[in-house]
């Protein structure tokens, strides 16, 4: 079987964008099962960061794109019209123009632009993978208590994005959702489309040994802070949530790790008691070896929380907002949306037995259900309906 995998993000192992990491592991597993051709649009400009690691796929092409230019009233943070851009870079993707594929996997909104007529010949077997569902985010934003001008803007963006999805999803056979909640939203917005749910997965060989330590009073949060939901979570954590936790439990400390932490936040908050920053740690092991509890204060955006799965894989108990744990109902996650409740759960985890129970349950759950192989099995059923009899 020959599969074309079109990703809106550049795929490499060391990416700290959770969505890109999920796609990377999925594509690596598909490459074992089929002749895979990977085309990355690189909307997050990560090809330079990936260059030092060398090509990680046998058939890999990339197209650098910038969606920050203006188009009338709207800023193109979403790829409403990709055709003119692709006309300028056809030399980088010409191998696909006349190639026959058995299936195409389109990952995240920019990839849907390839469904424009005449861009490239695509097979009828088309699957679309979603991770963040920005359509629902805009809907919530314009229905919230924001000032009227902002609500109007969000509503116009919602209409624009809905039109974008509606036109292109007509050309898609299967919508691959990240959770049951997202699946229900998609079925309501786009009746008739076939849906499947695909979780995040780590390669079995890369699931780390469970870390056991006594640093139960040390909280940790990690992410790529170019991603707005991560930045919003960090701001709440630094400006409100952790100061409240620290006032009521002075022994608590906090480590924030990841890429693109704004320098002014480091300068302002690093002088406070209990806060430490770990910019671009060389490995996840360093971060997780220094924390006892993973805290996930996500309040906006959707999608599979890669960082939560990784924390569980390292054996760290997790305290999260409800939104931050979406799609992971089978893990033991302490879900609370307010400061008082988060403090109560963190204090419960100071009990060694509580800590050990959460750690042990999630670690074994990850090894059974959150693997790269299990993730690819879910998608393969959509690609090949007779799976596993036909490989």
KOLLUM-470098 format. One record per residue: z, y, x of N, C-alpha, C in turn; residue in one letter. Coordinates in steps of 0.001 Angstrom, whole numbers, padded with zeros to 6 digits, always signed. Example, Ala and Ser with C-alpha at 12.3 -4.5 7.8 and 13.67 -1.06 7.14 Angstrom:
KOLLUM-470098
+007800-005690+013190+007800-004500+012300+007800-003300+013200a/+007080-002250+012850+007140-001060+013670+007870+000030+012900s/
This chain:
KOLLUM-470098
+000000-001199+000843+000000+000000+000000+000000+001248+000878x/-000769+002255+000475-000869+003506+001217-000262+004635+000369x/+000719+005329+000929+001461+006345+000191+001367+007689+000908x/+001091+008736+000153+001142+010103+000659+002469+010718+000209x/+003245+011212+001149+004564+011801+000875+004474+013279+001219x/+004478+014149+000191+004378+015600+000392+005758+016208+000184x/+006297+016770+001243+007646+017332+001197+007598+018849+001306x/+008424+019533+000531+008523+020989+000631+009340+021422+001849x/+009990+020466+002532+010833+020776+003679+010398+019907+004863x/+010611+020425+006066+010287+019652+007255+011321+018545+007422x/+010852+017336+007721+011734+016181+007743+012051+015751+009171x/+013332+015834+009521+013790+015296+010791+015278+014973+010663x/+015733+014067+011488+017061+013482+011348+018189+014515+011433x/+018044+015514+012304+019148+016429+012571+019163+017658+011653x/+018336+017680+010636+018362+018797+009688+019727+018886+009027x/+020236+020132+008860+021492+020304+008135+021246+020751+006699x/+019981+020760+006263+019692+020936+004845+019848+019564+004193x/+020797+019444+003268+021063+018149+002657+019857+017542+001976x/+019068+018399+001290+017894+017887+000603+016873+017318+001567x/+016693+017984+002716+015747+017495+003717+016243+016194+004335x/+017544+016081+004560+018100+014856+005146+017869+013678+004195x/+018064+013914+002911+017846+012852+001924+016396+012379+001954x/+015467+013331+001993+014055+012971+002038+013693+012259+003331x/+014300+012686+004422+014013+012047+005707+014357+010563+005662x/+015570+010233+005207+015981+008840+005161+015115+008034+004187x/+014744+008665+003077+013883+007987+002110+012525+007674+002729x/+011928+008671+003390+010610+008469+003991+010658+007422+005103x/+011734+007405+005886+011846+006403+006951+011876+004990+006374x/+012534+004821+005236+012572+003496+004613+011220+003141+004004x/+010552+004116+003389+009228+003844+002820+008231+003471+003915x/+008401+004049+005095+007494+003755+006202+007581+002283+006618x/+008722+001650+006328+008867+000225+006623+008122-000638+005610x/+007873-000089+004429+007338-000884+003327+005859-000629+003063x/+005326+000472+003580+003948+000840+003255+003353+001654+004397x/+002044+001891+004323+001415+002832+005255+001704+004232+004726x/+002562+004947+005410+003062+006232+004919+002446+007383+005700x/+001960+008388+004962+001475+009631+005551+002363+010753+005030x/+002986+011497+005936+003943+012537+005573+003331+013909+005833x/+003327+014751+004812+002848+016120+004930+003994+017062+004559x/+004453+017862+005517+005587+018767+005295+005092+020207+005183x/+005565+020920+004155+005185+022317+003972+006069+023269+004766x/+007270+022842+005150+008172+023608+006014+008492+025000+005462x/+008911+025061+004202+009248+026354+003617+010527+026944+004212x/+011332+026137+004891+012583+026627+005488+012444+026874+006990x/+011228+026770+007520+010946+027083+008918+011814+026268+009874x/+011803+024948+009693+012610+024089+010555+011778+023316+011581x/+010472+023513+011595+009641+022749+012532+009999+023061+013973x/+010394+024309+014254+010778+024657+015621+012058+023931+016022x/+013028+023879+015104+014274+023174+015392+014023+021687+015595x/+012994+021154+014906+012703+019724+014993+011890+019366+016221x/+011262+020364+016843+010315+020091+017926+010961+019348+019092x/+012217+019657+019390+012862+019046+020550+013164+017565+020329x/+013075+017096+019082+013358+015693+018795+012099+014826+018812x/+010919+015483+018879+009679+014730+018904+009304+014226+017518x/+008046+013773+017331+007605+013276+016019+008368+012019+015624x/+008815+011983+014375+009640+010865+013913+008912+009971+012920x/+007639+010284+012630+006832+009453+011744+005487+009185+012415x/+004914+008029+012129+003637+007661+012734+002521+008598+012292x/+002551+009013+011012+001529+009905+010460+002215+011124+009877x/+002311+012201+010661+003051+013389+010245+002211+014629+010480x/+002091+015465+009429+001406+016743+009512+002306+017798+008864x/+002154+019036+009310+002990+020090+008723+002171+021354+008512x/+002595+022140+007530+001970+023415+007211+003073+024468+007150x/+003093+025425+008080+004090+026503+007995+003742+027461+006869x/+004684+027763+006027+004438+028641+004888+005557+029659+004763x/+005231+030813+004217+006223+031856+003992+006038+032373+002576x/+007061+032190+001752+006962+032602+000343+007707+033909+000068x/+007950+034694+001097+008732+035912+000902+007880+037124+000551x/+006571+036976+000537+005743+038118+000203+005766+038386-001303x/+005393+039588-001690+005476+040002-003087+004222+039622-003859x/+004401+039381-005132+003271+039110-006016+003570+039798-007336x/+003164+041073-007428+003464+041815-008640+004952+042077-008755x/+005509+041806-009921+006923+042091-010192+007853+041120-009493x/+007369+039910-009218+008239+038860-008723+008106+038655-007219x/+009221+038377-006583+009208+037927-005202+008982+036422-005207x/+008039+035967-004426+007647+034560-004487+008624+033665-003735x/+009830+033548-004246+010748+032574-003668+010365+031177-004123x/+009438+031096-005067+008896+029810-005512+007375+029870-005433x/+006743+028755-005100+005307+028757-004820+004469+028750-006080x/+004244+029909-006650+003500+029985-007902+002012+029722-007676x/+001485+030166-006529+000059+029954-006241-000097+029651-004762x/-000223+028396-004453-000317+027964-003060-001753+027921-002559x/-002726+027920-003446-004118+027686-003071-004624+028609-001962x/-004458+029937-002052-004987+030799-000984-004373+030490+000367x/-003105+030143+000401-002439+029829+001661-003030+028559+002271x/-003257+027563+001442-003787+026312+001955-005214+026470+002457x/-005972+027355+001849-007335+027586+002309-007359+028049+003764x/-006273+028733+004185-006217+029267+005542-005810+028217+006569x/-005245+027104+006103-004710+026123+007053-005263+024726+006795x/-006448+024640+006233-007002+023323+005905-007163+022433+007136x/-007325+023056+008298-007514+022251+009506-006320+021361+009786x/-005146+021738+009284-003949+020949+009570-003773+019789+008602x/-004509+019803+007502-004314+018720+006542-005621+018074+006093x/-006721+018375+006807-008019+017828+006400-008048+016308+006345x/-007220+015559+007132-007295+014096+007029-007025+013577+005626x/-006360+014381+004786-005993+013896+003453-007050+014161+002389x/-008015+015022+002697-008923+015496+001654-009700+014351+001012x/-010213+013448+001812-011042+012364+001276-010392+010998+001458x/-009095+010971+001673-008388+009701+001868-007899+009162+000531x/-008053+007885+000320-007579+007255-000911-006163+006737-000710x/-005275+007079-001632-003896+006618-001592-003585+005855-002872x/-002634+004940-002779-002191+004188-003949-001148+004946-004751x/-000414+005834-004083+000625+006614-004764+000886+007878-003960x/+001341+008914-004643+001766+010137-003967+003168+010487-004449x/+004036+010812-003507+005397+011254-003801+005468+012732-003461x/+005780+013557-004461+005881+014999-004287+007361+015380-004330x/+007846+016045-003299+009276+016314-003206+009568+017807-003230x/+010225+018235-004302+010719+019609-004489+009584+020556-004899x/+009900+021713-005474+008921+022513-006211+007640+022885-005475x/+007726+023256-004196+006502+023688-003502+005446+022597-003481x/+005884+021340-003395+004931+020227-003327+004109+020104-004600x/+004652+020564-005734+003913+020493-006995+002632+021316-006962x/+002544+022274-006027+001335+023093-005930+000113+022256-005579x/+000327+021073-005002-000800+020219-004664-001455+019616-005903x/-000854+019811-007060-001456+019330-008293-002490+020305-008841x/-002661+021447-008161-003724+022363-008541-005067+021653-008368x/-005949+021835-009316-007247+021171-009276-008022+021564-008020x/-008563+020580-007340-009439+020841-006215-008768+020964-004865x/-007437+020991-004809-006771+021130-003519-006927+019873-002675x/-006645+018742-003268-006725+017478-002553-006817+016359-003580x/-007530+015293-003239-007666+014160-004151-006367+013362-004157x/-005759+013209-005327-004493+012495-005451-004645+011326-006411x/-003929+010231-006174-003997+009082-007083-003283+009387-008395x/-003550+008574-009406-002900+008767-010707-001416+008443-010648x/-001025+007577-009726+000376+007184-009582+001123+008283-008831x/+001690+009244-009578+002330+010424-008992+003799+010480-009394x/+004652+010620-008383+006087+010714-008625+006589+012042-008067x/+007456+012708-008826+008017+013977-008380+009524+013838-008213x/+010025+014184-007029+011460+014118-006730+012057+015513-006845x/+013116+015626-007623+013843+016895-007747+015221+016729-007133x/+015775+017830-006650+017090+017794-006017+018002+018873-006560x/+017449+020050-006824+018272+021207-007174+018075+021675-008610x/+016962+021332-009214+016591+021744-010566+016839+023247-010781x/+016107+024107-010071+016317+025551-010195+016097+026073-011612x/+015309+025357-012404+015075+025784-013781+016393+025898-014536x/+017259+024903-014373+018545+024921-015064+019458+025997-014498x/+019363+026262-013207+020175+027312-012589+019832+028675-013165x/+018531+028968-013303+018119+030244-013889+018568+030342-015346x/+018499+029233-016074+018906+029243-017474+020390+029597-017590x/+021205+029006-016740+022636+029309-016766+022911+030751-016355x/+022126+031242-015385+022333+032609-014906+022057+033640-015992x/+020966+033458-016739+020678+034477-017754+021575+034327-018982x/+022224+033170-019119+023153+032981-020242+024586+033362-019872x/+024806+033753-018619+026163+034043-018158+026548+035474-018486x/+027702+035881-018001+028209+037227-018271+027779+038255-017247x/+026665+038020-016569+026171+038989-015583+025745+040287-016270x/+025652+041388-015518+025131+042643-016091+023752+042437-016693x/+023430+043219-017712+022189+043037-018463+020939+043067-017594x/+020775+044008-016648+019545+043996-015828+019375+042685-015060x/+020469+042151-014541+020373+040893-013805+020028+039745-014735x/+020574+039756-015942+020281+038695-016904+018814+038746-017315x/+018280+039947-017496+016867+040090-017853+015983+039541-016736x/+016331+039890-015486+015559+039397-014346+015596+037866-014294x/+016786+037296-014469+016919+035839-014421+016127+035185-015553x/+016108+035839-016718+015365+035283-017846+013866+035287-017564x/+013355+036372-016975+011938+036433-016631+011593+035388-015578x/+012486+035203-014597+012260+034182-013583+012277+032778-014206x/+013172+032585-015175+013228+031302-015868+011899+031018-016575x/+011372+032010-017295+010100+031826-017996+008970+031526-017019x/+008954+032243-015900+007915+032032-014894+008000+030613-014331x/+009208+030176-014000+009388+028856-013412+009123+027752-014428x/+009527+027970-015678+009260+026974-016717+007754+026746-016875x/+006994+027854-016844+005538+027732-016950+004973+026960-015757x/+005541+027207-014581+005100+026513-013367+005335+025010-013495x/+006556+024632-013904+006880+023213-014071+006041+022582-015179x/+005956+023262-016314+005292+022665-017470+003841+022317-017162x/+003156+023216-016466+001750+022984-016145+001589+021791-015210x/+002443+021704-014212+002259+020686-013177+002864+019342-013532x/+003947+019334-014281+004555+018056-014632+003693+017260-015606x/+002740+017910-016253+001781+017167-017083+000965+016203-016234x/+000855+016514-014940+000066+015697-014024+000910+014647-013296x/+002195+014554-013652+003117+013650-012969+003445+012466-013862x/+003467+011266-013297+003797+010081-014095+005303+009857-014199x/+006035+010091-013093+007465+009778-013071+008248+010910-012436x/+009298+011342-013111+010212+012361-012597+011427+011642-012025x/+011716+011879-010751+012829+011229-010070+013997+012205-010020x/+015011+011961-010853+016153+012866-010965+017279+012448-010026x/+018203+013373-009777+019302+013121-008863+020536+012576-009569x/+020619+012771-010882+021793+012333-011624+021421+012115-013086x/+022313+011462-013823+022089+011267-015255+022078+012605-015983x/+022910+013553-015529+022929+014876-016148+021571+015555-016004x/+021024+015495-014786+019721+016111-014566+018635+015396-015360x/+018724+014085-015442+017739+013305-016195+017708+013737-017661x/+018869+013969-018252+018923+014375-019657+018333+015772-019858x/+018572+016661-018898+018006+018004-018975+016483+017938-018929x/+015958+017119-018024+014512+016983-017869+013883+016406-019139x/+014509+015387-019720+013972+014773-020938+013953+015763-022095x/+014941+016649-022116+014987+017652-023185+013908+018713-022985x/+013728+019160-021743+012759+020219-021457+011316+019712-021462x/+011116+018453-021038+009766+017905-020908+009713+016532-021573x/+009725+016497-022906+009745+015217-023626+008550+014343-023258x/+008822+013067-023145+007741+012123-022901+007557+011724-021453x/+008083+012503-020515+007901+012137-019121+008834+010980-018763x/+008323+010040-017997+009130+008919-017547+010090+009400-016471x/+011346+008949-016509+012338+009378-015527+013047+008183-014906x/+013451+008343-013653+014349+007409-012993+015378+008233-012226x/+016499+007631-011889+017545+008304-011116+017600+007686-009724x/+017614+008544-008716+017693+008082-007332+018782+008856-006602x/+019765+008153-006081+020861+008800-005377+020504+009019-003910x/+021485+009519-003171+021346+009718-001738+021708+008418-001038x/+021178+008214+000165+021510+007001+000879+021460+007169+002380x/+022391+006526+003074+022429+006513+004533+021947+005156+005039x/+021282+005104+006190+020924+003791+006753+022197+002978+007012x/+022173+001707+006682+023355+000876+006904+023793+000907+008356x/+022808+000945+009246+023130+000936+010673+023791+002228+011137x/+023668+003296+010335+024217+004588+010736+025482+004965+009966x/+025917+004131+009043+027172+004426+008366+028288+004277+009394x/+029044+005334+009639+030006+005313+010748+031212+004434+010451x/+031949+004140+011498+033232+003477+011315+034176+004442+010600x/+034961+003918+009694+035866+004776+008934+036910+005388+009856x/+037029+006712+009786+037996+007415+010620+039351+007456+009935x/+040353+006998+010631+041718+007069+010113+042515+007995+011018x/+043049+009046+010453+043884+009944+011245+044955+010562+010368x/+045863+011271+011008+047003+011831+010282+046828+013316+009993x/+045587+013809+010026+045352+015249+009852+045156+015588+008382x/+046062+015107+007572+045897+015286+006128+046002+016743+005705x/+046628+017582+006510+046791+018992+006152+045613+019847+006623x/+044622+019220+007245+043477+019989+007734+042283+019756+006825x/+041841+020807+006156+040704+020752+005233+039426+021091+005987x/+038288+020603+005476+037019+020914+006108+035898+021094+005109x/+034958+021988+005455+033746+022210+004667+032603+022435+005642x/+031463+021802+005400+030314+021911+006296+029045+022135+005482x/+028084+022852+006068+026829+023069+005353+025876+023918+006155x/+024702+024124+005587+023730+025063+006121+023861+026315+005271x/+024317+027399+005870+024693+028560+005080+023546+029533+004836x/+022318+029088+005152+021152+029780+004610+020938+029392+003151x/+021535+028285+002743+021404+027804+001362+022409+028566+000495x/+021952+029371-000486+022850+030242-001248+024062+029550-001862x/+023939+028334-002465+025147+027703-003010+026211+027421-001949x/+025790+027069-000736+026755+026846+000337+027432+028149+000749x/+026644+029216+000824+027208+030517+001198+028200+030991+000143x/+027837+030846-001132+028746+031231-002216+030043+030425-002146x/+029923+029124-001880+031116+028277-001786+032003+028714-000630x/+031391+029043+000500+032175+029465+001657+032885+030785+001394x/+032213+031711+000720+032844+032998+000419+034053+032820-000491x/+033913+031975-001517+035062+031706-002401+036193+031044-001611x/+035837+030109-000766+036824+029391+000024+037576+030341+000947x/+036867+031249+001623+037494+032145+002593+038253+033287+001943x/+037692+033834+000879+038244+035059+000318+039298+034840-000757x/+039285+033676-001381+040207+033465-002492+040904+032110-002440x/+040130+031049-002370+040699+029714-002514+041637+029345-001371x/+041172+029423-000132+042060+029009+000958+043260+029936+001134x/+043116+031265+001026+044323+032103+001087+045378+031685+000065x/+044941+031290-001152+045901+030821-002163+046548+029510-001719x/+045732+028593-001200+046276+027309-000746+047256+027519+000399x/+046919+028397+001317+047742+028609+002508+049057+029297+002157x/+049018+030215+001208+050262+030877+000785+051246+029879+000205x/+050723+028927-000556+051584+027969-001234+051886+026729-000398x/+051092+026501+000624+051304+025354+001505+050943+025815+002923x/+051852+026500+003620+051539+027132+004919+051085+026175+006014x/+051346+024884+005864+050920+023932+006892+049428+023610+006823x/+048776+024010+005752+047348+023720+005612+046518+024559+006586x/+045443+023964+007090+044475+024690+007915+043067+024342+007422x/+042095+025107+007883+040727+024964+007384+039731+025060+008521x/+038764+024143+008540+037629+024221+009461+036358+024372+008647x/+035571+025396+008963+034247+025577+008365+033220+025348+009461x/+032306+024425+009213+031323+024044+010230+029919+024106+009659x/+028931+024195+010551+027549+024156+010115+026695+025205+010800x/+025512+025395+010260+024564+026344+010830+024520+027624+010013x/+024192+028707+010737+023941+030016+010112+025176+030571+009399x/+026352+030398+009993+027548+031061+009464+027434+032535+009824x/+027461+033449+008858+027308+034877+009178+028363+035343+010179x/+027909+036064+011199+028810+036491+012278+029933+037382+011768x/+029621+038242+010792+030673+039148+010299+031788+038379+009602x/+031458+037230+008989+032501+036421+008362+033385+035764+009422x/+032759+035326+010512+033545+034731+011598+034508+035755+012180x/+034013+036947+012436+034852+037988+013027+035990+038402+012107x/+035697+038424+010821+036713+038885+009867+037769+037831+009582x/+037350+036573+009465+038267+035535+008999+038877+034690+010110x/+038279+034701+011300+038804+033855+012367+040181+034302+012835x/+040535+035565+012554+041852+036061+012981+042941+035669+011995x/+042566+035112+010855+043551+034732+009854+044199+033400+010209x/+045418+033241+009750+046133+032002+010026+045419+030819+009407x/+045216+029795+010210+044748+028524+009677+043262+028361+009539x/+042440+029372+009878+040993+029265+009708+040323+029107+011073x/+039445+028119+011165+038702+027864+012401+037238+027625+012051x/+036330+028113+012899+034901+027923+012687+034348+027004+013762x/+033433+026139+013343+032785+025188+014250+031281+025312+014021x/+030649+026216+014769+029226+026471+014561+028377+025379+015190x/+027445+024860+014400+026478+023855+014857+027108+022782+015734x/+028056+022007+015190+028661+020948+015995+027599+019971+016492x/+027819+019447+017697+026833+018554+018294+026613+017296+017460x/+027651+016861+016754+027519+015688+015900+028496+015805+014741x/+028191+015076+013664+029106+015060+012529+030443+014431+012914x/+030422+013519+013881+031665+012872+014301+032705+013887+014743x/+032258+014927+015452+033190+015937+015951+033878+016640+014794x/+033081+017004+013787+033663+017691+012619+034625+016785+011867x/+034171+015587+011514+034997+014725+010672+036218+014186+011415x/+036148+014108+012740+037313+013673+013506+038415+014724+013505x/+038054+015957+013139+039020+017053+013172+039536+017464+011805x/+039136+016757+010748+039651+017093+009419+040259+015852+008773x/+041104+016099+007766+041704+015000+007022+041216+014910+005591x/+040834+016069+005011+040363+016132+003626+039107+016984+003584x/+038088+016496+002885+036878+017286+002703+036991+018056+001401x/+036812+019369+001479+036876+020204+000285+035474+020739+000002x/+035041+020648-001258+033667+020991-001632+033683+021994-002789x/+033804+023293-002482+033968+024313-003530+032653+024861-004079x/+031676+023980-004307+030358+024402-004799+030475+024885-006248x/+029923+026072-006515+029980+026643-007878+028602+026924-008464x/+027566+026907-007635+026209+027202-008110+025243+026150-007569x/+024034+026132-008158+023033+025165-007722+023344+023781-008253x/+022396+022877-008037+022568+021507-008478+022183+020595-007328x/+022049+019314-007597+021536+018416-006585+022578+017474-006020x/+022084+016431-005372+022955+015467-004716+023625+016141-003529x/+024931+016048-003461+025680+016705-002400+025738+015792-001181x/+024792+015975-000291+024719+015141+000908+026038+015149+001656x/+026622+016334+001765+027863+016461+002523+028986+015622+001920x/+028991+015452+000588+030040+014659-000055+029864+013180+000279x/+028622+012703+000246+028358+011311+000597+028731+011054+002053x/+028385+011989+002935+028731+011836+004346+030241+011822+004550x/+030943+012687+003837+032405+012716+003955+033010+011388+003522x/+032502+010836+002414+032993+009539+001948+032690+008447+002961x/+031505+008531+003595+031126+007531+004586+032054+007562+005796x/+032588+008726+006108+033540+008847+007215+034973+008529+006778x/+035145+008204+005506+036465+007837+005030+037371+009003+004734x/+036804+010161+004442+037618+011331+004137+037789+011497+002627x/+039015+011604+002136+039221+011927+000721+038555+013261+000383x/+038143+013414-000870+037332+014566-001263+037957+015266-002464x/+038091+016585-002349+038479+017434-003469+037293+018360-003728x/+036773+018345-004945+035536+019063-005233+035587+019715-006602x/+034744+020722-006768+034483+021213-008114+033726+020131-008885x/+033705+020268-010201+032975+019292-011026+031493+019321-010688x/+030921+020526-010559+029500+020648-010235+029208+020042-008867x/+030113+020221-007929+029904+019716-006578+029912+018206-006479x/+030390+017528-007522+030449+016059-007517+029466+015439-008503x/+028548+016231-009021+027602+015716-010014+026785+014569-009452x/+026633+013515-010258+025826+012377-009865+026571+011341-009048x/+027863+011568-008792+028636+010631-007969+029876+010152-008715x/+029671+009810-009983+030786+009373-010823+031407+008068-010340x/+030667+007290-009557+031192+006011-009098+032002+006131-007807x/+032137+007365-007286+033021+007597-006152+034344+008163-006648x/+035388+008014-005856+036697+008560-006216+036789+009972-005646x/+036449+010940-006475+036456+012346-006079+037418+013095-006996x/+038293+013876-006417+039259+014654-007205+038578+015948-007626x/+038208+016017-008905+037373+017104-009408+038206+018150-010146x/+038212+019357-009605+038975+020467-010174+038191+021752-009964x/+038246+022662-010938+037468+023900-010842+038311+025154-010653x/+039610+025015-010421+040450+026202-010254+041408+026023-009086x/+041937+027124-008615+042766+027120-007415+044049+026317-007599x/+044669+026447-008762+045927+025730-009015+045699+024222-008964x/+044641+023764-009617+044355+022340-009651+043967+021797-008280x/+043204+022584-007512+042810+022149-006171+044040+022008-005285x/+044962+022978-005377+046203+022885-004609+046972+021615-004963x/+047054+021310-006243+047802+020121-006679+047190+018852-006089x/+045849+018757-006066+045197+017560-005536+045354+017468-004019x/+045261+018599-003341+045453+018596-001890+046877+018157-001546x/+047832+018616-002323+049222+018225-002065+049449+016738-002333x/+048800+016198-003355+048922+014759-003613+048399+013950-002421x/+047351+014459-001784+046738+013732-000674+047541+013833+000619x/+048633+014593+000592+049537+014579+001748+050350+013288+001773x/+050364+012570+000644+050997+011251+000583+050080+010253+001285x/+050560+009551+002327+049699+008618+003063+049050+007553+002186x/+049760+007080+001160+049199+006049+000283+048044+006592-000555x/+048216+007807-001100+047136+008437-001873+045910+008648-000984x/+046149+009146+000213+045060+009414+001155+044313+008122+001476x/+045055+007061+001785+044458+005787+002174+043672+005160+001029x/+044183+005252-000191+043498+004659-001343+042128+005311-001573x/+042081+006646-001526+040805+007352-001701+039850+007006-000572x/+040351+007051+000645+039526+006789+001816+038905+005395+001763x/+039707+004402+001484+039233+003016+001484+038226+002769+000365x/+038519+003269-000838+037634+003043-001982+036252+003632-001721x/+036195+004897-001294+034908+005555-001117+034119+004972+000041x/+034793+004626+001101+034095+004076+002263+033346+002800+001890x/+033990+001912+001187+033346+000651+000809+032288+000864-000273x/+032506+001854-001132+031523+002154-002172+030219+002664-001553x/+030342+003495-000524+029159+004019+000159+028359+002884+000779x/+029033+001974+001436+028347+000871+002113+027605-000034+001131x/+028040-000050-000140+027412-000932-001117+026304-000253-001911x/+026515+001015-002296+025596+001648-003250+024866+002878-002718x/+025315+003468-001620+024716+004706-001128+024028+004466+000220x/+023109+003518+000235+022391+003203+001458+020951+003675+001357x/+020330+003829+002510+018918+004189+002566+018066+003160+001837x/+018436+001901+001975+017681+000825+001342+017804+000882-000182x/+019017+001126-000688+019215+001214-002133+018469+002413-002717x/+018464+003530-001994+017743+004714-002442+016248+004416-002551x/+015699+003790-001520+014277+003472-001545+013945+002438-002619x/+014849+001492-002874+014625+000520-003952+014420+001229-005284x/+015240+002261-005549+015127+003014-006811+013755+003645-006940x/+013299+004269-005858+011987+004917-005897+010869+003892-005961x/+011032+002785-005244+009976+001770-005194+009700+001191-006576x/+010710+001114-007404+010503+000630-008779+009578+001562-009555x/+009614+002850-009216+008703+003790-009848+007311+003722-009262x/+007220+003466-007956+005918+003352-007301+005229+002055-007685x/+006004+000981-007645+005470-000363-007907+006252-000981-009049x/+005758-000895-010294+006516-001359-011477+006946-002807-011400x/+006228-003668-010690+006587-005086-010640+007573-005402-009526x/+008118-004398-008888+009120-004616-007832+010234-005499-008390x/+010777-006489-007616+010489-006719-006204+009460-007817-005978x/+008762-008268-007006+007833-009375-006825+006598-008976-006024x/+006234-007689-006097+005070-007223-005328+005577-006254-004284x/+005308-006558-003036+005793-005728-001920+004613-005075-001203x/
